[in-house]
Amino acid sequence: MIDADSQHSTSPATPSTTSFWRAAPVAVLIFLSPVLTELLAGIVTISRLWLLIPEMAVYGGAALMIREVARRQGRVVDGGRGITERKVAVGGRASP
């Protein structure tokens, strides 16, 4: 009979694989932060897509700082709180 634990690989992960999985969330965060804020809101059009490159430094840097502070303090960042504060700040209406 084959033991369930013996089927799993016991060899350690290679350094390149480990570093990829550590850097992947950071890269996704840097890329998605300007895409979600600028592109989906319609501020940047497809013809001006190159403008997202400098925005990655602005939005991505801020998102990384927030992520790092939250990780060091052991907290989970709540996205709903920011949305609620924004809605209260603009009086409950969305800007065009």
C-alpha positions as CSV (number, residue, x, y, z in Angstrom):
1,M,0.0,0.0,0.0
2,I,1.3,3.5,-0.9
3,D,1.3,6.0,1.8
4,A,-0.3,9.4,0.9
5,D,2.7,11.3,2.3
6,S,5.2,9.4,0.1
7,Q,3.5,10.7,-3.1
8,H,4.5,14.3,-2.4
9,S,7.8,15.6,-3.6
10,T,10.2,16.2,-0.8
11,S,12.8,18.1,-2.8
12,P,12.9,21.8,-1.9
13,A,11.7,24.5,-4.3
14,T,14.4,26.0,-6.5
15,P,15.4,29.6,-5.7
16,S,14.1,30.9,-9.1
17,T,10.6,29.4,-8.5
18,T,10.5,30.7,-4.9
19,S,11.5,34.2,-5.9
20,F,8.9,34.2,-8.8
21,W,6.1,33.4,-6.4
22,R,7.3,36.1,-3.9
23,A,7.5,38.8,-6.7
24,A,4.3,37.8,-8.5
25,P,1.8,39.5,-6.1
26,V,3.9,42.7,-6.2
27,A,4.0,42.8,-10.0
28,V,0.3,42.2,-10.2
29,L,-0.4,45.0,-7.7
30,I,1.8,47.4,-9.5
31,F,0.1,46.6,-12.8
32,L,-3.5,46.4,-11.7
33,S,-3.6,49.5,-9.5
34,P,-3.4,52.1,-12.4
35,V,-5.5,49.8,-14.7
36,L,-8.4,49.6,-12.2
37,T,-8.3,53.3,-11.3
38,E,-7.5,55.0,-14.6
39,L,-8.5,52.7,-17.5
40,L,-11.7,51.2,-16.1
41,A,-12.9,54.7,-15.0
42,G,-12.4,56.0,-18.5
43,I,-9.8,58.6,-17.6
44,V,-7.2,57.0,-19.9
45,T,-8.4,55.7,-23.3
46,I,-7.0,52.8,-25.2
47,S,-5.3,55.1,-27.6
48,R,-3.4,56.7,-24.7
49,L,-2.6,53.4,-23.0
50,W,1.1,54.4,-22.7
51,L,0.1,56.8,-20.0
52,L,-0.4,53.9,-17.6
53,I,3.4,53.4,-17.4
54,P,4.1,56.6,-15.3
55,E,0.9,55.9,-13.4
56,M,2.3,52.5,-12.4
57,A,4.9,54.4,-10.4
58,V,2.4,56.6,-8.7
59,Y,-0.4,54.1,-7.9
60,G,1.8,51.1,-7.7
61,G,4.2,52.7,-5.3
62,A,1.3,53.8,-3.0
63,A,-0.3,50.4,-3.1
64,L,3.0,48.7,-2.2
65,M,3.5,51.1,0.7
66,I,0.0,50.3,2.0
67,R,0.6,46.6,1.5
68,E,3.9,46.6,3.3
69,V,2.5,48.6,6.3
70,A,-0.4,46.2,6.5
71,R,1.8,43.2,6.4
72,R,4.1,44.5,9.1
73,Q,1.2,45.3,11.4
74,G,-0.5,42.0,10.6
75,R,-3.7,43.6,9.4
76,V,-6.0,42.9,6.4
77,V,-6.5,46.0,4.3
78,D,-10.2,46.6,3.8
79,G,-11.1,48.1,0.4
80,G,-14.7,48.6,1.3
81,R,-13.8,51.2,3.9
82,G,-12.1,53.5,1.3
83,I,-15.0,53.2,-1.1
84,T,-17.4,54.1,1.7
85,E,-15.3,57.1,2.8
86,R,-15.1,58.3,-0.8
87,K,-18.9,58.1,-1.2
88,V,-19.4,60.1,2.0
89,A,-16.8,62.6,0.9
90,V,-18.5,63.4,-2.4
91,G,-21.9,63.5,-1.0
92,G,-23.1,60.1,-2.1
93,R,-22.9,60.8,-5.9
94,A,-20.4,59.4,-8.3
95,S,-18.2,61.8,-10.3
96,P,-18.7,61.5,-14.1
